[in-house]
Amino acid sequence: MSAIRYQTPIHNILITKLDHLGDMLWATPALAALKFKFPDAAIHVVCTAAAEPILRHNPSISQIMIYDAKRFSSDHDKRNWLQQSIGTPDLAVCFDTRDEAILLAYLSNAPIRGGYFYKDRPFSTLKTWWRLSHKFVHPTMGNNPEHEVINNIRLLERLNLLKLQELPAEILQTRIYLSPDEVAQSHQRLESMGLTDTPLIMYNIPNKTINHGWPKEHIAKIAERLGELVPGSTVLVIAGPGEEPLLESIRPFLPACCQPLSGLSFRVWAGFFPHCLFSVSRDAGAVHVSAAMGVPVISIFEESWKHMEPCWEAWNVLHRNVVRPDNPSLQNIELHVEDVANAANSLWKKVSNAR
């Protein structure tokens, strides 16, 4: 395919991405890269309300547009919303393979509309070919997959916007920008619990564990082993939205070294990470929040998703990966606890040496 030629300067850029926390964080280096390459351009990001806290205060973004499909009765309404909000962009980049995200790029009427697609999804592929002017098979379908952070930069390369090698290293870091007030709120919350001078380990409980048949005692045992690793430490056992019943069900099994917490706003929770020695989480948004805040992390991958480690593991931060069997048994429950404990021990030694 020949290089894309832009007929006019790029002043107005639309980004569509309707993904979750981790996926949105993986896009933040690409947003920074666009701002680095086009410092005078307005960059507008369409995202979900759940992902908006990740982008808040991000200096690369001119406008965050929260998308809720229920607000619109037709594609015509969506087109009008885009037009009234940003006019006609010079470029629309879709960092998301969802049909709705690609539709929004199409409805923007941008002359250049670029994005990825998965060739094993025939109906979505047809829609993508119709709606995007420039479309590329997602790199994870190749033989040598790269991390999603790099995949997003590669999309900008393929759209002839920039080159990976010309970007300063600091641009390739995922980031969450907390305001001084938000940092203070997190500190005050920990202070109210008497934890500001205590070594902290964050354990984000895996929301799919119980549904997959893993016992509550298993979660508590991992928390106990983490607390034993660092003498005098407190393990913050964190439940996210919708996980509060799970936290309450395991509370009786948690040892004294644990402090269960739920109901935290996203940005107060993010502000907890820099106070922690390291964090532990199932492969999900918490892993990538930890990385964005510069905190070492243990990622627990489900066995069936182990092949995605190169694409989804923690980015640009000290980390260890642990694989959890898909189906629990008396034997592999104990083995998994040991695997997490061993990974935590290895990570803690690295962290201790670096301190």
Disulfide bonds with the S-S distance in Angstrom:
none
